[in-house]
Amino acid sequence: MNDLDLNSLLGAEDDEGRTRRARGRSRRKRKRRSRGRFIAPLLAFIVLAGIIGGGGYYGYMWINDTLTPDDFTGRGEGVVLVEIKDGQSATEVAQELERLGVVASARAFTNAIDNARKSGSLQPGQYRLRKKMAAAEAVSLLDPGNRVLDRTTIPEGWRLSDVIPKLAKDTGMPAKELLAAAKDADELGLPSYAKGRLEGFAFPATYEFQPNTTPAQLLAKMVGRFDETAEELDLVSGAKALRRTPYEIVTIASIVQAEAGRPEDMPKIARVIYNRLAHQPEMKLKMDSTVFYGLGEKGTAATFAQLQSKSKYNTYMYYGLPPGPISNPGDHALKAALHPAKGDWLFFVATDPKSNVTKFATTDAEFQKLLDEYRANGG
């Protein structure tokens, strides 16, 4: 082989080598470009996922804070007097509780009361709660049974002059304000036949009321109880059947209440009153209880001097019933006045003051024997 052929061969080989090397470099470039095209989106995805993940976490935390509002733990401390006004919604109550520092947030309370299904059970009144209470604890204390109420009990047969001081003592209301309210017939809702007088219509019972109750509201509540009882006993129709006015029935019941020692004696005492009224003008009512009321005094048997009183309540001096009730009768006395026992008794005597036993008589001679028994028992 000559030099020319050798050079040609070497040249050919060089060209082929250069071609192979060029192709290799091209393939390596394509691989690098392919790797670059794959890595770039991967990096972008990782960055995006990080952004979304971080945003999702903080978004979750924001939603969680919104759905899980601030709330205290435990039963709280101190005392807070909270008043729920008539017509207030659970949301309005919640805002007030937050303002007073009872709950950490209004939302915590509304969530708690919704969970307890008590949103519609909130009752007007005053309640004792505590500061920094768990919302669920606050909800439990706003039960109607936990309302702050004052209480007073008025016994049967008490005069209004006894009732007013008792109310003043039990409620803290000034006696002057109670007396002033007692004179306002329209404010008290007295029956039309009451002649504007509260005596006889301040029904004896136990009353519960909110601390911010006014004197007029309290007395009106007592009148309301009388109205309920009068309706139950059908007082107006019953009075008509007896040919008496409703006011006369209340007056008779007040005398029965004042004279009776035991409820079981009341129907008989009522019959004595009706029998004496039926015997006029031969016979006066002659009830010591009415005499004492007119004098503003108390006692069992009036003295000769007391019987000389010019008061219209002196039934030893004047015929018929006194001008009005002498006490505030209960339901037993009202029922006795409407349904007196059957009998012809004209007299009765509490023969044993200690046991309150009362005996009845038809004639004056029987009556005198009962008086002797009364004296023998220390009367």
C-alpha positions as a printed NumPy array, in Angstrom:
array([[   0.   ,    0.   ,    0.   ],
       [   1.451,    3.312,   -0.989],
       [   1.48 ,    6.453,    1.051],
       [  -1.489,    7.864,   -0.755],
       [  -3.643,    4.929,    0.068],
       [  -2.498,    4.983,    3.671],
       [  -3.291,    8.666,    4.057],
       [  -6.645,    8.156,    2.424],
       [  -7.399,    5.333,    4.793],
       [  -6.279,    7.333,    7.801],
       [  -8.299,   10.268,    6.591],
       [ -11.368,    8.12 ,    6.22 ],
       [ -10.881,    6.719,    9.673],
       [ -10.46 ,   10.199,   11.082],
       [ -13.672,   11.341,    9.439],
       [ -15.567,    8.34 ,   10.801],
       [ -14.137,    8.931,   14.302],
       [ -15.057,   12.528,   14.187],
       [ -18.542,   11.567,   13.15 ],
       [ -18.889,    9.074,   16.006],
       [ -17.564,   11.589,   18.495],
       [ -19.982,   14.237,   17.259],
       [ -22.86 ,   11.806,   17.546],
       [ -21.8  ,   10.961,   21.124],
       [ -21.663,   14.576,   22.095],
       [ -25.125,   15.092,   20.57 ],
       [ -26.581,   12.188,   22.541],
       [ -25.053,   13.487,   25.799],
       [ -26.528,   16.945,   25.153],
       [ -29.967,   15.443,   24.485],
       [ -29.733,   13.45 ,   27.75 ],
       [ -28.78 ,   16.568,   29.687],
       [ -31.653,   18.484,   28.075],
       [ -34.06 ,   15.618,   28.877],
       [ -32.918,   15.539,   32.473],
       [ -33.321,   19.303,   32.642],
       [ -36.836,   19.139,   31.218],
       [ -37.816,   16.559,   33.9  ],
       [ -36.101,   18.158,   36.914],
       [ -37.499,   21.644,   36.343],
       [ -41.193,   20.638,   36.592],
       [ -40.339,   18.394,   39.533],
       [ -38.725,   21.269,   41.37 ],
       [ -41.692,   23.503,   40.5  ],
       [ -44.125,   20.887,   41.835],
       [ -42.155,   20.531,   45.055],
       [ -42.152,   24.29 ,   45.564],
       [ -45.887,   24.555,   44.758],
       [ -46.697,   21.666,   47.085],
       [ -44.766,   23.399,   49.824],
       [ -46.695,   26.613,   49.269],
       [ -50.037,   24.825,   49.185],
       [ -49.106,   22.688,   52.18 ],
       [ -48.054,   25.67 ,   54.232],
       [ -51.141,   27.619,   53.205],
       [ -53.343,   24.619,   53.955],
       [ -51.884,   24.309,   57.441],
       [ -52.394,   27.95 ,   58.221],
       [ -55.802,   27.843,   56.577],
       [ -56.711,   24.873,   58.723],
       [ -55.512,   26.69 ,   61.801],
       [ -57.614,   29.755,   60.857],
       [ -60.728,   27.644,   60.262],
       [ -60.091,   25.702,   63.455],
       [ -59.798,   28.939,   65.435],
       [ -63.033,   30.169,   63.874],
       [ -64.961,   26.984,   64.575],
       [ -63.406,   26.498,   68.026],
       [ -63.718,   29.909,   69.709],
       [ -62.009,   30.972,   72.901],
       [ -63.439,   29.299,   75.973],
       [ -62.529,   29.19 ,   79.634],
       [ -62.191,   25.935,   81.545],
       [ -63.65 ,   25.042,   84.911],
       [ -66.444,   26.484,   87.01 ],
       [ -65.104,   30.022,   87.269],
       [ -64.657,   32.307,   90.243],
       [ -66.514,   35.008,   92.176],
       [ -70.174,   35.894,   91.664],
       [ -71.825,   37.772,   88.803],
       [ -75.537,   38.597,   88.854],
       [ -76.871,   38.239,   85.323],
       [ -80.339,   39.31 ,   84.227],
       [ -82.054,   37.819,   81.197],
       [ -84.676,   40.234,   79.958],
       [ -87.956,   39.192,   78.441],
       [ -87.554,   38.535,   74.73 ],
       [ -83.748,   38.341,   74.72 ],
       [ -82.262,   35.851,   72.259],
       [ -79.477,   33.391,   73.062],
       [ -77.103,   35.51 ,   70.955],
       [ -77.917,   38.653,   72.93 ],
       [ -77.434,   36.786,   76.201],
       [ -74.116,   35.446,   74.913],
       [ -72.885,   38.948,   74.097],
       [ -73.845,   40.145,   77.563],
       [ -72.058,   37.209,   79.203],
       [ -68.909,   37.991,   77.227],
       [ -69.151,   41.655,   78.221],
       [ -69.433,   40.702,   81.894],
       [ -66.461,   38.359,   81.677],
       [ -68.526,   35.277,   82.42 ],
       [ -67.518,   33.482,   79.219],
       [ -64.431,   33.933,   77.043],
       [ -66.452,   34.518,   73.873],
       [ -70.043,   34.846,   72.774],
       [ -69.483,   32.148,   70.157],
       [ -68.373,   29.661,   72.819],
       [ -71.656,   30.215,   74.662],
       [ -73.89 ,   29.964,   71.589],
       [ -72.097,   26.763,   70.574],
       [ -72.548,   25.322,   74.068],
       [ -76.228,   26.214,   74.322],
       [ -76.887,   24.832,   70.831],
       [ -75.128,   21.586,   71.756],
       [ -77.267,   21.38 ,   74.905],
       [ -80.389,   22.133,   72.835],
       [ -81.433,   24.849,   75.263],
       [ -81.499,   27.887,   72.978],
       [ -85.253,   28.166,   73.355],
       [ -85.38 ,   27.475,   77.088],
       [ -83.844,   30.689,   78.419],
       [ -86.285,   32.266,   80.855],
       [ -86.36 ,   35.924,   81.993],
       [ -84.989,   36.484,   85.466],
       [ -81.819,   36.969,   87.426],
       [ -79.162,   34.272,   87.771],
       [ -75.985,   33.945,   89.825],
       [ -73.039,   33.008,   87.616],
       [ -69.255,   33.31 ,   87.964],
       [ -66.483,   35.008,   86.049],
       [ -64.303,   32.983,   83.655],
       [ -66.647,   30.02 ,   83.418],
       [ -66.54 ,   27.33 ,   80.785],
       [ -69.412,   28.098,   78.424],
       [ -71.048,   24.729,   79.125],
       [ -70.998,   25.506,   82.867],
       [ -72.697,   28.852,   82.233],
       [ -75.406,   27.136,   80.2  ],
       [ -76.093,   24.7  ,   83.053],
       [ -76.602,   27.554,   85.545],
       [ -79.068,   29.382,   83.313],
       [ -81.73 ,   26.784,   84.019],
       [ -85.095,   28.33 ,   85.07 ],
       [ -84.844,   26.41 ,   88.34 ],
       [ -81.733,   28.397,   89.241],
       [ -83.306,   31.836,   88.986],
       [ -82.572,   34.141,   91.894],
       [ -85.902,   34.559,   93.668],
       [ -87.035,   36.143,   96.892],
       [ -89.762,   34.379,   98.843],
       [ -92.412,   35.423,  101.332],
       [ -95.262,   33.554,  102.984],
       [ -98.442,   35.314,  104.071],
       [-100.571,   33.281,  106.515],
       [-104.331,   33.018,  106.127],
       [-106.373,   35.567,  107.998],
       [-103.725,   38.257,  108.303],
       [-104.871,   41.843,  108.068],
       [-103.301,   44.139,  105.528],
       [-101.709,   45.984,  108.456],
       [ -99.803,   42.752,  109.175],
       [ -99.125,   41.86 ,  105.555],
       [ -97.343,   45.105,  104.632],
       [ -94.658,   44.903,  107.382],
       [ -94.088,   41.219,  106.571],
       [ -93.553,   42.015,  102.903],
       [ -91.232,   44.888,  103.771],
       [ -89.156,   42.607,  105.994],
       [ -88.966,   39.708,  103.536],
       [ -88.343,   41.771,  100.401],
       [ -86.486,   44.856,  101.579],
       [ -89.134,   47.032,   99.959],
       [ -89.899,   50.223,  101.899],
       [ -93.183,   49.897,  103.801],
       [ -94.198,   53.385,  102.616],
       [ -93.91 ,   52.293,   99.002],
       [ -95.921,   49.162,   99.693],
       [ -98.645,   51.202,  101.409],
       [ -98.747,   53.652,   98.518],
       [ -99.011,   50.809,   96.015],
       [-101.802,   49.212,   98.068],
       [-103.961,   52.274,   97.418],
       [-103.635,   52.13 ,   93.636],
       [-106.556,   49.899,   92.68 ],
       [-105.97 ,   50.234,   88.925],
       [-102.311,   49.239,   89.201],
       [-103.162,   46.237,   91.362],
       [-105.864,   44.912,   89.066],
       [-108.419,   44.638,   91.858],
       [-111.812,   43.173,   90.928],
       [-114.465,   45.755,   90.121],
       [-116.442,   44.678,   93.194],
       [-113.495,   45.262,   95.577],
       [-114.458,   48.934,   95.986],
       [-110.821,   49.936,   95.483],
       [-109.715,   48.277,   98.746],
       [-106.929,   45.697,   98.909],
       [-108.041,   44.295,  102.284],
       [-109.556,   40.893,  101.66 ],
       [-107.884,   40.477,   98.254],
       [-104.201,   40.11 ,   99.231],
       [-104.46 ,   36.352,   98.959],
       [-102.51 ,   34.402,  101.61 ],
       [ -99.908,   32.096,  100.055],
       [ -96.186,   31.643,   99.468],
       [ -94.851,   33.922,   96.758],
       [ -91.604,   33.832,   94.824],
       [ -90.498,   36.874,   92.882],
       [ -87.437,   38.412,   91.294],
       [ -85.345,   40.886,   93.315],
       [ -86.238,   43.774,   90.999],
       [ -89.993,   43.284,   91.471],
       [ -91.801,   46.52 ,   92.395],
       [ -94.278,   46.835,   95.292],
       [ -97.156,   47.224,   92.857],
       [ -96.106,   44.113,   90.938],
       [ -95.866,   42.056,   94.124],
       [ -99.271,   43.152,   95.438],
       [-100.776,   42.653,   91.987],
       [ -99.453,   39.096,   92.052],
       [-101.346,   38.518,   95.317],
       [-104.508,   39.932,   93.782],
       [-103.941,   37.662,   90.812],
       [-103.894,   34.656,   93.133],
       [-107.191,   35.812,   94.619],
       [-108.672,   36.074,   91.124],
       [-107.539,   32.534,   90.308],
       [-109.103,   31.17 ,   93.49 ],
       [-112.3  ,   33.149,   92.978],
       [-112.597,   31.73 ,   89.473],
       [-111.978,   28.183,   90.681],
       [-114.687,   28.59 ,   93.334],
       [-117.008,   30.4  ,   90.903],
       [-117.359,   33.158,   93.479],
       [-119.45 ,   35.565,   91.417],
       [-122.095,   32.997,   90.482],
       [-122.026,   31.539,   93.988],
       [-122.649,   34.947,   95.508],
       [-125.601,   35.492,   93.201],
       [-127.084,   32.131,   94.219],
       [-126.865,   33.218,   97.871],
       [-128.351,   36.62 ,   97.034],
       [-125.168,   38.314,   98.121],
       [-122.643,   40.453,   96.312],
       [-119.148,   39.077,   95.72 ],
       [-117.839,   41.747,   98.096],
       [-120.194,   40.52 ,  100.836],
       [-118.995,   36.954,  100.289],
       [-115.368,   38.059,  100.749],
       [-116.399,   39.988,  103.867],
       [-118.165,   36.933,  105.317],
       [-115.157,   34.757,  104.457],
       [-112.857,   37.213,  106.238],
       [-114.959,   36.951,  109.407],
       [-115.036,   33.161,  109.149],
       [-111.247,   33.168,  108.763],
       [-110.785,   35.419,  111.793],
       [-113.19 ,   33.483,  114.011],
       [-112.315,   29.881,  113.117],
       [-109.655,   27.886,  114.894],
       [-109.788,   24.959,  112.462],
       [-110.737,   24.652,  108.78 ],
       [-113.32 ,   21.971,  109.547],
       [-115.307,   24.445,  111.668],
       [-115.516,   27.084,  108.946],
       [-118.693,   25.915,  107.154],
       [-120.595,   25.884,  110.488],
       [-119.351,   29.347,  111.44 ],
       [-120.434,   30.591,  108.013],
       [-123.88 ,   29.148,  108.681],
       [-124.081,   30.975,  112.02 ],
       [-123.319,   34.258,  110.231],
       [-126.016,   33.651,  107.605],
       [-128.53 ,   32.625,  110.279],
       [-127.883,   35.768,  112.327],
       [-128.199,   37.964,  109.241],
       [-131.495,   36.253,  108.5  ],
       [-132.763,   37.01 ,  112.023],
       [-132.496,   40.787,  111.677],
       [-133.698,   43.098,  113.063],
       [-134.104,   40.87 ,  116.09 ],
       [-130.461,   39.865,  116.076],
       [-127.185,   41.642,  115.337],
       [-124.115,   39.883,  113.975],
       [-122.11 ,   40.429,  117.207],
       [-118.653,   39.265,  116.103],
       [-115.744,   40.222,  118.349],
       [-113.322,   39.974,  115.446],
       [-115.013,   42.858,  113.655],
       [-114.854,   44.998,  116.795],
       [-111.134,   44.441,  117.166],
       [-110.556,   45.241,  113.499],
       [-112.375,   48.546,  113.832],
       [-110.246,   49.426,  116.861],
       [-107.021,   48.36 ,  115.165],
       [-106.463,   45.903,  117.989],
       [-106.332,   42.142,  118.42 ],
       [-107.957,   39.791,  120.877],
       [-110.426,   36.99 ,  121.448],
       [-113.228,   38.467,  123.542],
       [-113.987,   42.201,  123.458],
       [-114.371,   44.026,  126.756],
       [-117.381,   46.159,  127.674],
       [-115.394,   49.308,  126.927],
       [-114.357,   47.997,  123.508],
       [-117.937,   47.157,  122.679],
       [-118.807,   50.837,  123.026],
       [-116.749,   51.68 ,  119.953],
       [-118.475,   53.88 ,  117.382],
       [-116.637,   52.174,  114.517],
       [-118.851,   50.865,  111.72 ],
       [-117.085,   47.569,  112.255],
       [-118.707,   47.217,  115.676],
       [-121.283,   44.559,  114.83 ],
       [-122.55 ,   44.663,  118.404],
       [-123.771,   48.182,  117.731],
       [-124.772,   48.089,  114.043],
       [-126.905,   45.628,  112.12 ],
       [-125.668,   43.627,  109.174],
       [-122.201,   43.052,  107.878],
       [-119.291,   45.43 ,  108.536],
       [-118.286,   47.847,  105.728],
       [-115.783,   45.405,  104.256],
       [-113.4  ,   42.49 ,  104.834],
       [-111.532,   42.382,  108.137],
       [-108.785,   40.007,  106.999],
       [-107.43 ,   38.283,  103.927],
       [-109.184,   34.913,  103.805],
       [-107.792,   31.756,  102.254],
       [-109.533,   29.282,  100.003],
       [-111.099,   27.286,  102.877],
       [-112.831,   30.358,  104.283],
       [-113.992,   31.516,  100.85 ],
       [-115.368,   28.068,  100.133],
       [-117.159,   28.002,  103.499],
       [-118.737,   31.393,  102.78 ],
       [-120.019,   30.073,   99.46 ],
       [-121.06 ,   26.682,  100.814],
       [-122.116,   27.027,  104.478],
       [-123.071,   23.907,  106.394],
       [-126.733,   23.137,  106.89 ],
       [-128.008,   23.843,  110.402],
       [-129.919,   26.27 ,  112.607],
       [-127.044,   27.306,  114.869],
       [-126.988,   30.873,  116.094],
       [-124.005,   30.701,  118.433],
       [-120.502,   29.265,  118.591],
       [-117.785,   29.337,  121.219],
       [-114.145,   28.255,  121.12 ],
       [-114.592,   26.303,  124.342],
       [-110.946,   25.281,  124.595],
       [-108.6  ,   28.046,  123.404],
       [-105.609,   25.686,  123.585],
       [-107.019,   23.08 ,  121.196],
       [-109.092,   25.544,  119.136],
       [-112.134,   23.313,  119.546],
       [-115.313,   25.191,  118.629],
       [-118.788,   24.142,  119.696],
       [-122.134,   25.312,  118.339],
       [-125.52 ,   26.111,  119.92 ],
       [-129.022,   26.959,  118.773],
       [-130.554,   28.502,  121.886],
       [-129.297,   31.132,  124.271],
       [-129.349,   28.593,  127.125],
       [-127.035,   26.283,  125.176],
       [-124.844,   29.237,  124.41 ],
       [-124.495,   30.096,  128.112],
       [-123.358,   26.544,  128.863],
       [-120.683,   26.85 ,  126.197],
       [-119.524,   30.087,  127.768],
       [-119.235,   28.379,  131.142],
       [-117.1  ,   25.688,  129.524],
       [-114.962,   28.348,  127.923],
       [-114.371,   30.031,  131.291],
       [-113.606,   26.736,  132.952],
       [-110.879,   26.162,  130.397],
       [-109.233,   29.464,  131.265],
       [-110.918,   31.602,  128.663]])
